[in-house]
């Protein structure tokens, strides 16, 4: 079994949740999301982020607007929708339950 592949799959499993959390704090540009995810050691590249943002938009969970930039092309800024907030709240409850369950299991001593 490949450890690196398993680690990548674990990160991918929480990527959507983390992205929605970042966007829920307010208007955000994709490169700022990449920077935050990378600094949190959730390695992600543009080729992963942009298709995920497109899926989230098509699902009605996020929306974007174009903002003119003085130093280059316009930028796309993302915000979360009401439906996205509801979805994120449900994911947050699931995350809490999973975290508590996982911590219970991994902290159990061998008998």
N, C-alpha and C positions, 0 to 999 in steps of 0.2 A: 504494500500500500504506500502511496506517495504522500508524505507529510505536507509538502508544499501545496499540493492540490487540495487536500482537506482544509488547510488553512485558508486558501483562496475561497473555497466554497462557503466556509463559515462567514467570511467577510461579506461575500455577495449576499448572503442571507439577510444581513442587517443593513445593507446599503440603502435600500429604498426608505427604510425607517429613519436612518440618519439624515438623508437628504430632505425628507419632509420636515424633520425637526429643524434643520438649518433654515429652510425656507419659511417655516412658521414664525421665526423671530422677526421677519420683515423682509422687504424687498432685497433681493440678492442676485449678484451677477455670477454666472457659472464658474468663472476662474476663481472667485472667492470661495465658492463651495469646494472646488478642487483643493485649494490651499488648506482649508480647514480639515477636510477629510484626510489629506496627506499628513498634516501636522498631528492628527489623532492616530496616525499609523493605520488608517484604513486606505490602503493603496488603491487608487482608482485613476484611470486615464480618461482623457476627453472622449475616446472611442467607446467608453463604457458609460460615462456620465450623460452625454447628449442623447443617445437612444433612450436611456431611462427617463430623462426629463420629458422627452417626446411622449413616451408611454403614460407618464403621470398627467401630462396635459390632455392627451386624448381621453383619459379616464375621468377628466374633469376635476382632478385633485389639485392641480396648479394651473396658473395662467402666467402670461408674460406680457411685457410691453417693451417696445423699442425706445431707447433714450439716446438722443444725439450725443456724440462725444466730441470734445474740442481737440482731442489728440488722436483721431482716427475714425474708423467706421462706427456706426451706431451700435449700442450694446443692448443685449436682451436681458432684462431684469425679471426675475421670477417672484411670484407671490403665491401664497396658498389660498385656495378657495374655501368657502364654508364646508363644502363636501370633503375637501382635503383635511380640514381641521377635525371633522367628525371621524374620518378614517384614521388620522393620526392618533386621536384619543383612544380608539379601539386598539391600535397597534401598541400604544403605550401600556395599556392594561395587559395585553398579551406579553409584552416584553417583561413587565414586572413579575408576572406569574412564572414565565420561563426562567428568569434570573433567579428567583427564589427557589424554584424547583431544582435548577442546576446546582446552585450553591449548596442546597441541602444534600444532594447526591454526592458532590465532590468533596464535601467536608466530612462525610461519614467515615468513621474509622473502621478498619478491617476488624472482624471479630475473630 
